[in-house]
Amino acid sequence: MKIEKNKVVFAAILAVIVIFLICYGILLTEPDPEEQQLLHTEIPALEQEQIEYDSKLDALNDLKEVKAQTAPSIYDENLLDSLGYYDPEYAEKEKERVVDSIYRANQKVYGDQESKTYARTSNQKHIPAEPSPEVQQQERQVVRQELGLEHQLFFAAATSTSLKTTPINTSSTHVVQAVVDGDQVVKANSRIRLRLTASVSLQGRKIPKNTLVFGTISFQPNRALITIEQIHHHPVTLVAYDLQDGLEGIYVENNFRAQASREVMDDVLQDINIPSLPQVSGISQLLRRDNRNVKVTVLNNYRMLLKIK
C-alpha cells in the first residue's frame, strides 16, 4: 500500500499544531510564581560546622586579622596633599611653605627683639626743655610769614590759569570738546563732520553746544589728522587731538605706514614733469589714484579735543 506524500505532510502539520496547543494550555494553567504566598523562609545550610569555644578569650584569639586591601592610586603619592587631592605642583608649594614658615619664624624673633629694644628705650623718660618766650615769638612770626606767602602763591596761580572768566581769544591756549557725528568713511583731503559737546567762546563769539564743525582729513602712520579752518564761516585754526592718548589726530588700528609713504611719494610725483616722456605722467597719475583710495572708518561719538594751533 503506497501512502501519498500530501497526506503525510498534512498529518505532520496537524500534529505540530496539536502539540503547540497542548503546551500552550499547560502554560496557561500553571499558577503565577509571583502570586504564590511565602509559607516558610528557607535558611541556607552551613557548609562548615560552627566551632564552639569554651571562653570568649579563645574565640577572640581565633579571629584572623583581615588586612584591608586598597587599589593602587593612578597618581604619584608624593603629589597628593593632606586631603588626598592630586596637585602636580605640590612639591614646589611644599618647598615654598617650608621657606615661608622659616622666614616668618625668623621675622617673629626679630620682631620680639625690636619690641624689647623699644620697651627699654621707652622706659627712659625724656623731658623736653621749654623754649624761651623769645623763641616762641620768633616761631609764631615765621609761621605767619609762611602762611602769607602760601596765600600769595595760591591767588597768583589762580589768576594765571583757567580760573579767569574773561573770554579766550585765538592767541591763548584753549581746548574744545567734540565728538564724531555719526559713522563716517573718510579718505585723504575729504571732510569729516564733528559736533561740539560744550559751548565755547572763540574770538569774542559764543558758539553753542551741538554745533556742527567740519574738518579736513590727512594721514600719517597709524594716525588720521583733522584740521578745522572755519566755524560758521568764521576763520579759526583748530587741530584735533585724541582724547584717549592725547596725541594729535585719531588713532587708527590698521597699519597705514605704506599709505603714508604713498602720501610722500605723491608729493614727489607732483614735481615730475617731463614733456618728452608721457609715460612718466601716466605712472604718476596711477600712483596718485592708488593713494586717494585709502579709506578709514571713524565710529560715531568718537571723543576728541580741539585745540587752537
C-alpha positions as CSV (number, residue, x, y, z in Angstrom):
1,M,0.0,0.0,0.0
2,K,1.5,3.3,-1.1
3,I,1.0,6.3,1.2
4,E,0.6,9.6,-0.6
5,K,3.1,12.4,0.3
6,N,0.4,15.0,0.6
7,K,-1.3,13.1,3.4
8,V,2.0,12.6,5.3
9,V,2.7,16.4,5.2
10,F,-0.8,17.3,6.2
11,A,-0.7,14.8,9.1
12,A,2.7,16.2,10.3
13,I,1.5,19.8,10.2
14,L,-1.7,18.8,12.1
15,A,0.4,17.0,14.8
16,V,2.6,20.1,15.3
17,I,-0.4,22.3,15.7
18,V,-2.0,20.0,18.3
19,I,1.3,19.7,20.3
20,F,1.6,23.5,20.3
21,L,-1.9,23.9,21.6
22,I,-1.4,21.4,24.3
23,C,1.9,23.0,25.5
24,Y,0.2,26.5,25.5
25,G,-2.7,25.2,27.5
26,I,-0.3,23.8,30.1
27,L,1.5,27.1,30.4
28,L,-1.8,28.9,31.0
29,T,-3.0,26.5,33.7
30,E,0.2,26.8,35.7
31,P,0.0,29.3,38.7
32,D,1.9,32.6,38.6
33,P,5.0,32.3,40.8
34,E,4.6,36.0,41.9
35,E,1.1,35.3,43.3
36,Q,2.3,32.5,45.5
37,Q,2.5,33.3,49.2
38,L,5.7,32.6,51.1
39,L,4.8,30.0,53.7
40,H,8.3,29.2,55.0
41,T,11.5,31.1,54.8
42,E,14.4,28.8,54.0
43,I,17.8,29.3,55.6
44,P,20.9,28.4,53.6
45,A,22.7,25.4,55.0
46,L,26.1,26.0,56.6
47,E,28.9,24.4,54.7
48,Q,31.1,24.1,57.8
49,E,30.1,23.2,61.3
50,Q,30.2,26.0,63.8
51,I,33.0,25.8,66.2
52,E,32.1,26.1,69.8
53,Y,34.5,27.8,72.3
54,D,34.7,27.4,76.0
55,S,35.6,31.0,76.6
56,K,35.4,34.4,74.9
57,L,39.2,34.7,75.1
58,D,39.6,31.6,72.9
59,A,37.1,33.0,70.4
60,L,39.0,36.3,70.2
61,N,42.3,34.6,69.8
62,D,41.0,32.5,67.0
63,L,39.9,35.5,65.0
64,K,42.0,36.1,61.9
65,E,43.1,39.6,61.1
66,V,41.7,40.7,57.8
67,K,44.0,43.2,56.1
68,A,42.3,46.0,54.2
69,Q,43.3,45.9,50.5
70,T,43.2,49.2,48.6
71,A,43.6,49.6,44.9
72,P,46.8,51.3,43.8
73,S,46.4,55.0,43.0
74,I,46.8,56.2,39.4
75,Y,48.6,59.3,40.7
76,D,52.0,59.7,42.3
77,E,51.6,59.6,46.1
78,N,54.3,62.3,46.5
79,L,51.9,64.7,44.7
80,L,48.9,64.1,46.9
81,D,48.1,66.7,49.6
82,S,46.9,66.1,53.1
83,L,43.3,65.9,51.8
84,G,44.2,63.3,49.1
85,Y,43.8,65.7,46.2
86,Y,46.2,65.5,43.3
87,D,48.3,68.6,42.6
88,P,51.1,68.4,40.1
89,E,52.8,71.5,41.7
90,Y,52.5,70.1,45.3
91,A,56.3,69.6,45.7
92,E,57.0,73.2,44.7
93,K,54.3,74.5,47.0
94,E,55.6,72.4,49.9
95,K,59.1,73.9,49.4
96,E,57.6,77.4,49.4
97,R,55.6,76.6,52.5
98,V,58.7,75.5,54.4
99,V,60.7,78.6,53.3
100,D,57.8,80.9,54.3
101,S,57.5,79.2,57.7
102,I,61.2,79.7,58.3
103,Y,61.0,83.3,57.2
104,R,58.0,84.0,59.4
105,A,59.7,82.4,62.4
106,N,62.8,84.5,61.9
107,Q,60.7,87.6,61.5
108,K,58.9,86.9,64.7
109,V,62.2,86.5,66.6
110,Y,63.5,89.8,65.1
111,G,60.2,91.5,66.0
112,D,60.5,90.3,69.6
113,Q,64.0,91.7,69.8
114,E,63.0,95.0,68.4
115,S,60.0,95.3,70.7
116,K,62.3,94.6,73.7
117,T,64.6,97.3,72.5
118,Y,61.7,99.8,72.1
119,A,60.5,98.9,75.6
120,R,63.9,99.6,77.1
121,T,64.2,103.0,75.3
122,S,60.6,103.9,76.2
123,N,61.2,103.4,79.9
124,Q,63.8,106.2,79.8
125,K,61.7,109.3,80.1
126,H,62.9,112.4,78.2
127,I,61.5,115.7,79.4
128,P,62.0,118.3,76.6
129,A,63.1,121.8,77.8
130,E,60.5,124.5,77.3
131,P,61.6,127.2,74.8
132,S,62.0,130.7,76.0
133,P,59.4,133.4,75.2
134,E,61.7,135.0,72.7
135,V,62.0,131.7,70.7
136,Q,58.2,131.2,70.8
137,Q,57.6,134.7,69.4
138,Q,60.1,134.1,66.6
139,E,58.4,130.8,65.7
140,R,55.0,132.5,65.5
141,Q,56.4,135.2,63.3
142,V,57.8,132.6,60.9
143,V,54.5,130.7,60.7
144,R,52.7,133.9,59.9
145,Q,55.1,134.7,57.1
146,E,54.8,131.2,55.6
147,L,51.0,131.4,55.6
148,G,51.1,134.8,53.9
149,L,53.5,133.5,51.2
150,E,51.2,130.5,50.6
151,H,48.2,132.7,50.1
152,Q,50.0,134.9,47.7
153,L,51.2,132.0,45.6
154,F,47.7,130.5,45.6
155,F,46.0,133.6,44.3
156,A,48.8,134.3,41.8
157,A,48.4,130.8,40.3
158,A,44.6,131.1,40.2
159,T,44.8,134.3,38.2
160,S,47.2,132.9,35.7
161,T,45.2,129.7,35.0
162,S,41.8,128.9,33.5
163,L,40.0,130.3,36.6
164,K,39.6,133.6,34.7
165,T,36.1,134.2,33.5
166,T,37.2,136.5,30.6
167,P,36.6,135.2,27.1
168,I,39.6,133.4,25.5
169,N,41.0,134.8,22.2
170,T,42.7,132.9,19.5
171,S,46.2,133.7,20.8
172,S,45.7,131.8,24.1
173,T,45.6,128.0,24.5
174,H,42.1,126.6,24.7
175,V,40.5,123.2,24.5
176,V,37.1,122.4,22.9
177,Q,35.4,119.1,23.5
178,A,33.9,117.4,20.4
179,V,32.7,114.1,19.1
180,V,32.3,112.5,15.7
181,D,28.8,113.0,14.4
182,G,27.8,109.6,13.0
183,D,29.8,106.7,11.4
184,Q,31.8,108.1,8.5
185,V,34.2,106.7,5.9
186,V,36.8,109.3,5.1
187,K,39.9,109.4,2.9
188,A,42.7,111.9,2.3
189,N,41.6,115.5,1.8
190,S,38.0,114.6,2.5
191,R,35.9,116.3,5.1
192,I,34.7,114.9,8.5
193,R,31.7,116.1,10.5
194,L,32.2,116.8,14.2
195,R,29.8,118.0,16.9
196,L,30.7,120.2,19.9
197,T,29.7,118.7,23.2
198,A,30.0,122.0,25.1
199,S,29.6,125.7,24.4
200,V,32.7,127.8,23.9
201,S,33.8,131.4,23.1
202,L,36.2,132.0,20.3
203,Q,37.3,135.4,19.1
204,G,34.5,137.0,21.2
205,R,31.8,134.9,19.5
206,K,29.7,132.4,21.5
207,I,29.4,129.0,19.9
208,P,26.6,127.0,21.4
209,K,26.6,123.3,22.2
210,N,25.9,120.7,19.5
211,T,27.2,123.0,16.8
212,L,28.4,121.0,13.7
213,V,32.0,121.6,12.7
214,F,33.7,120.3,9.5
215,G,37.4,119.4,9.3
216,T,39.8,118.2,6.6
217,I,41.5,114.7,6.8
218,S,45.1,113.9,6.2
219,F,47.1,110.7,7.0
220,Q,50.2,109.8,8.9
221,P,51.4,106.4,10.1
222,N,48.6,105.0,12.2
223,R,47.0,108.5,12.6
224,A,44.3,110.4,10.9
225,L,44.9,114.1,11.3
226,I,42.0,116.6,11.4
227,T,42.4,120.3,10.7
228,I,39.5,122.8,11.1
229,E,39.8,126.2,9.4
230,Q,36.4,127.8,10.0
231,I,33.3,127.5,12.2
232,H,30.1,129.1,10.8
233,H,32.2,131.0,8.2
234,H,34.4,132.5,10.9
235,P,38.1,131.7,10.3
236,V,39.8,129.7,13.0
237,T,42.7,127.2,13.2
238,L,41.9,124.2,15.3
239,V,43.7,120.8,15.4
240,A,42.0,117.6,16.7
241,Y,43.7,115.5,19.5
242,D,42.7,112.0,20.5
243,L,41.1,112.1,24.0
244,Q,42.4,108.6,24.8
245,D,46.2,109.1,24.2
246,G,46.4,112.9,24.0
247,L,48.2,112.8,20.6
248,E,47.4,114.7,17.6
249,G,44.9,113.1,15.2
250,I,42.7,110.0,15.6
251,Y,44.4,106.6,16.3
252,V,43.7,104.1,13.5
253,E,44.2,100.4,14.3
254,N,45.2,99.5,10.8
255,N,48.8,99.9,9.7
256,F,49.0,102.9,7.4
257,R,52.8,103.0,7.1
258,A,52.7,102.1,3.4
259,Q,49.9,104.5,2.8
260,A,51.8,107.3,4.5
261,S,54.8,106.6,2.3
262,R,52.5,106.9,-0.7
263,E,51.4,110.3,0.5
264,V,55.1,111.4,0.5
265,M,55.5,109.8,-3.0
266,D,52.5,111.7,-4.2
267,D,54.2,115.0,-3.2
268,V,57.4,113.9,-5.1
269,L,55.5,112.8,-8.2
270,Q,53.7,116.2,-8.4
271,D,57.1,117.7,-9.1
272,I,57.8,115.3,-12.0
273,N,57.0,117.0,-15.3
274,I,59.0,115.7,-18.4
275,P,57.2,116.7,-21.7
276,S,59.3,114.3,-23.7
277,L,58.3,111.2,-21.6
278,P,54.5,111.0,-21.4
279,Q,54.8,107.6,-19.7
280,V,56.0,109.2,-16.5
281,S,52.8,111.3,-16.3
282,G,50.7,108.2,-16.6
283,I,52.6,106.4,-13.9
284,S,52.3,109.3,-11.5
285,Q,48.6,109.5,-12.1
286,L,48.2,105.8,-11.4
287,L,50.1,106.1,-8.1
288,R,48.1,109.2,-7.1
289,R,44.9,107.4,-7.8
290,D,46.0,104.4,-5.6
291,N,46.9,106.9,-2.8
292,R,43.5,108.5,-2.9
293,N,41.8,105.1,-2.5
294,V,43.0,104.8,1.2
295,K,39.8,104.9,3.4
296,V,39.3,104.9,7.1
297,T,36.1,104.3,9.1
298,V,35.6,106.6,12.0
299,L,32.9,105.5,14.5
300,N,30.1,107.6,15.9
301,N,30.7,109.6,19.2
302,Y,34.5,109.1,19.0
303,R,35.7,111.7,21.5
304,M,38.4,114.2,20.8
305,L,39.8,117.6,21.8
306,L,40.1,120.6,19.5
307,K,43.0,122.9,20.4
308,I,43.9,126.2,18.8
309,K,47.0,125.9,16.8
